[in-house]
Amino acid sequence: MIILRTVNDVRDFVSTAKGRGASVGLVPTMGALHDGHLSLVEQAVKGNDVTIVSLFVNPTQFNNPTDLATYPRQEEDDFKLLAKAGVSAVFAPSVEEMYPGGPDAQPKHEFDLGHAAEVMEGKYRPGHFQGVAQVVSLLFRIVNPDRAYFGEKDFQQIAVIRNMVKSEGIKVDIIACPIKRADDGLALSSRNALLTPEQRAVAPEIHEALKYSVEYSRDHSVRATHDTVVERLNAVPELQVEYFEIVDGRTLEAIDEWEESPYVVGCITVYCGKVRLIDNIAYRLPK
Ligand code: PAF
């Protein structure tokens, strides 16, 4: 596995690979890798001749400086995991390499991300998805991958990236990979490392409540299903629901009746102490 630090080195690496007819898969990450990331890497390695993983904690998608400062970083451990997973190259650039002169010095560009970027995370983290679109489009332009892999834990992010790719006219297949969970059901996330042992012990309640709500939804309304999840989680000390929305899985429009859509997903963000955790569950899947 080769470690690349500059845009030029990545371009050279990719053009050599493509020159010999190799397909290229990209797994964009912010590092602090866990089994969730490794499952994306596994799919990328299986589906492409060459797999590149980017490790970059992107400052432009954080709207809270403390969140950016405390985001876990463990580059050396990440390199070891990726080498073992059969990755061809890691792209681990500096902030200056990605944003010469700093993020504020970049040409202003407003991405057309559609309705999907305005709700839920978009409402509670203003500017977040513009920052995600900025870095992901930059990575796509640098790496020019055939396929890019994203985890469904960040369900809304995938919808937004699909909109970005369409509006920017970027040719890449976006592959959505299923959520990886710990044995007790907690969705794997780099942020889990920030939980105290007491918080870690109650965090699986998020998935428990969502799972229970799927059963509950069979003979209850959308509103009642929503409320049962929020009430159950807010009753747990340390947990505070920021939002829970039951939406159409494609448009992310909130629904009022189950019959409104063949694809219904509940998306939730819960504070566990100061750690912001997200998760989701499908109520209906398209046939
Ligand atoms: O999901 C993430 O880790 C990030 O949002 C991404 C896609 C790597 C962009 O920084």
Boltz pocket constraint, residues with backbone or C-beta under 6 A from the ligand:
constraints:
  - pocket:
      binder: B
      contacts: [[A, 28], [A, 29], [A, 30], [A, 56], [A, 58], [A, 61], [A, 132], [A, 135], [A, 136], [A, 154], [A, 157]]
      max_distance: 6.0
